[in-house]
Amino acid sequence: MTIDIHSHAWPFPDAFSEDFIRQASGAKPGSTVDLTVTYENYRATVPEGTRTVVFGGKAKLSGVWVDDAYIANYVSQDPGHLIGFLSVDPTQPGWQDELRHGHEALGLRGIKLLPMYAGFKVNDPSLDPLWQYAEDRGLPVLMHTGTTFVKQAPLECTLPHLIEPVALKYPGVKFILAHLSHPWEGECIVTIRKHPNVFAD
């Protein structure tokens, strides 16, 4: 059994602001990026014997907002192969209610965070209720680390070493640093080497 820890689902273009789509399209001037994701395309390409973690994401600062109900519905198409993660943007009011709803009402089994996209640092003490919730319920936390094309997303919020004090305080939480924190791969490797509850994809 293989677990693919990182895949996305979202309604395109509804989940994205016009500014996000414009910036995402910047690599190919004169064209508009197509971020459409369908279950049919997923099933056509995934190897047999694979289970896949799937999530959307929430980051008001960058113009990304995927309702957790969308992910729950996506997962319901193939619950034997898909594992849904909820997402919160802790800079926005009501995020703790969304956290509880995504897990307790929708049955999503982990947490996806977009720190740089949303403009927060994971070592901010105000996030302690998030980590405590994850530890108490055994929820893994996957977070974007590394760079992005979004101009307003602060680089200071994405560095992998920021998770260190959180990993020490909440040893029961499995933290996954996405994208090997490119281009800070070295810092990512140092961090996961030190802390047995920190991983990378």
C-alpha positions as MATLAB code, in Angstrom:
seq = 'MTIDIHSHAWPFPDAFSEDFIRQASGAKPGSTVDLTVTYENYRATVPEGTRTVVFGGKAKLSGVWVDDAYIANYVSQDPGHLIGFLSVDPTQPGWQDELRHGHEALGLRGIKLLPMYAGFKVNDPSLDPLWQYAEDRGLPVLMHTGTTFVKQAPLECTLPHLIEPVALKYPGVKFILAHLSHPWEGECIVTIRKHPNVFAD';
ca = [
       0.000    0.000    0.000;
       1.320    3.415   -1.034;
       0.031    6.641    0.512;
       0.284    9.705   -1.734;
       0.287   12.452    0.886;
      -0.200   15.459   -1.391;
      -2.985   16.058   -3.891;
      -5.434   18.879   -4.493;
      -9.107   19.224   -5.333;
     -11.053   22.430   -5.847;
     -13.759   23.979   -7.988;
     -11.969   25.997  -10.649;
     -12.221   28.933  -11.108;
     -14.663   29.510   -8.242;
     -12.133   28.791   -5.469;
      -9.694   31.454   -6.672;
      -9.686   35.225   -6.917;
      -9.081   36.894  -10.272;
      -5.770   38.177   -8.910;
      -4.611   34.662   -8.015;
      -5.474   33.353  -11.483;
      -3.731   36.314  -13.105;
      -0.567   35.715  -11.096;
      -0.696   31.950  -11.687;
      -0.934   32.612  -15.417;
       2.127   34.869  -15.391;
       4.543   32.135  -16.447;
       2.930   32.038  -19.899;
       1.958   35.569  -20.948;
      -1.182   35.717  -23.024;
      -2.636   32.517  -21.574;
      -4.829   31.680  -18.595;
      -3.841   28.792  -16.364;
      -6.350   25.944  -16.074;
      -6.328   24.423  -12.575;
      -9.297   22.134  -13.149;
      -9.201   18.965  -11.038;
     -11.573   16.055  -11.638;
     -11.935   12.714   -9.921;
     -11.953   10.988  -13.314;
      -8.520   12.374  -14.181;
      -7.225   11.307  -10.781;
      -8.432    7.715  -11.184;
      -7.014    7.506  -14.702;
      -3.486    8.280  -13.518;
      -3.107    6.922   -9.978;
      -1.249    3.594   -9.673;
      -3.130    0.618   -8.288;
      -2.680    0.051   -4.578;
      -2.463    3.780   -3.840;
      -4.426    5.755   -1.291;
      -4.350    9.512   -1.747;
      -4.623   12.393    0.692;
      -6.624   15.213   -0.883;
      -7.291   18.764    0.279;
      -8.220   22.219   -0.931;
      -6.852   25.149    1.036;
      -7.850   28.458    2.597;
      -5.844   31.676    2.343;
      -7.764   34.927    2.064;
      -4.593   36.981    1.580;
      -3.733   35.141   -1.635;
      -7.264   34.590   -2.907;
      -7.714   30.845   -2.333;
     -10.755   29.431   -0.566;
     -11.986   25.845   -0.895;
     -14.875   24.939    1.366;
     -14.249   21.747    3.321;
     -17.627   20.399    2.217;
     -16.264   20.314   -1.335;
     -13.424   18.066   -0.194;
     -15.781   15.818    1.758;
     -17.967   15.422   -1.337;
     -14.917   14.711   -3.512;
     -13.726   12.024   -1.096;
     -17.194   10.443   -1.023;
     -16.714    9.432   -4.674;
     -14.053    6.912   -3.635;
     -13.634    6.656    0.146;
     -11.613    3.477   -0.224;
      -8.825    5.360   -1.990;
      -9.205    8.996   -0.893;
      -8.376   10.511    2.510;
      -9.694   14.033    2.987;
      -7.961   16.810    4.933;
      -9.697   19.975    6.100;
      -8.146   23.424    5.861;
      -8.288   26.577    7.959;
      -6.988   30.114    7.620;
      -6.229   31.144   11.215;
      -6.026   34.824   10.245;
      -9.783   34.795    9.668;
     -12.614   34.820   12.224;
     -14.364   31.529   12.849;
     -11.424   29.298   11.994;
     -11.785   27.216   15.163;
     -15.425   26.515   14.297;
     -14.338   25.476   10.786;
     -11.701   23.204   12.303;
     -14.237   21.380   14.438;
     -16.826   21.229   11.654;
     -14.369   19.842    9.116;
     -13.285   17.049   11.419;
     -16.336   16.284   13.516;
     -19.173   16.912   11.051;
     -17.511   16.216    7.695;
     -15.210   13.422    8.845;
     -12.012   14.872    7.364;
      -8.952   13.196    8.839;
      -6.098   15.707    8.788;
      -5.307   19.412    8.467;
      -3.820   21.329    5.533;
      -2.341   24.788    6.150;
      -1.082   27.474    3.771;
       1.039   29.692    6.070;
       2.704   31.926    3.491;
      -0.395   32.136    1.315;
      -2.460   33.251    4.311;
       0.278   35.341    5.935;
       0.859   33.670    9.304;
       3.774   31.987   11.041;
       3.256   28.511   12.455;
       5.180   29.410   15.621;
       2.680   32.127   16.562;
       1.421   31.275   20.093;
      -2.131   32.152   19.042;
      -2.169   28.880   17.089;
      -1.770   26.725   20.199;
      -5.483   25.731   20.116;
      -4.965   24.384   16.588;
      -2.016   22.212   17.571;
      -3.734   21.050   20.756;
      -6.815   20.033   18.774;
      -4.649   18.082   16.331;
      -2.744   16.348   19.124;
      -5.844   15.442   21.122;
      -7.479   13.854   18.067;
      -4.470   12.353   16.317;
      -4.766   14.543   13.220;
      -1.674   14.946   11.017;
      -0.882   18.452    9.792;
       0.477   19.073    6.293;
       1.648   22.609    5.596;
       2.928   24.405    2.545;
       6.577   25.348    2.889;
       8.884   26.818    0.276;
       8.192   29.434   -2.312;
       5.250   30.536   -4.439;
       4.479   32.886   -7.314;
       1.985   34.905   -5.233;
       3.560   38.312   -4.678;
       1.724   39.196   -1.474;
       2.569   35.874    0.224;
       5.378   36.665    2.718;
       8.495   34.525    2.473;
       9.123   34.971    6.198;
       6.070   32.787    6.864;
       7.275   29.759    4.924;
      10.650   28.802    6.404;
      10.764   25.191    7.622;
      12.580   25.873   10.903;
       9.542   27.796   12.185;
       7.901   24.486   13.075;
      10.641   23.570   15.583;
       9.134   25.033   18.795;
       5.712   23.699   17.806;
       7.068   20.196   17.178;
       8.756   20.249   20.585;
       5.633   21.431   22.398;
       3.289   19.018   20.584;
       5.252   15.778   20.098;
       2.072   13.830   19.403;
       1.362   15.712   16.176;
       2.830   14.507   12.882;
       3.865   17.597   10.904;
       4.554   17.288    7.165;
       6.518   20.035    5.394;
       5.325   20.116    1.791;
       7.577   20.350   -1.255;
      10.721   19.649    0.838;
      10.507   23.413    1.497;
      12.119   24.243   -1.865;
      14.412   26.189   -2.140;
      15.211   25.690    1.568;
      15.726   21.947    1.252;
      18.761   21.975    3.539;
      16.869   23.690    6.337;
      14.003   21.253    5.849;
      16.303   18.228    6.108;
      17.965   19.604    9.241;
      14.538   20.124   10.808;
      13.146   16.662   10.063;
      16.425   15.050   11.168;
      16.137   16.703   14.585;
      12.461   16.063   15.217;
      10.946   12.571   14.877;
       7.430   13.985   14.476;
       8.360   16.198   11.500;
       8.330   14.805    7.955;
       8.504   16.157    4.405;
       7.045   15.333    1.009;
];
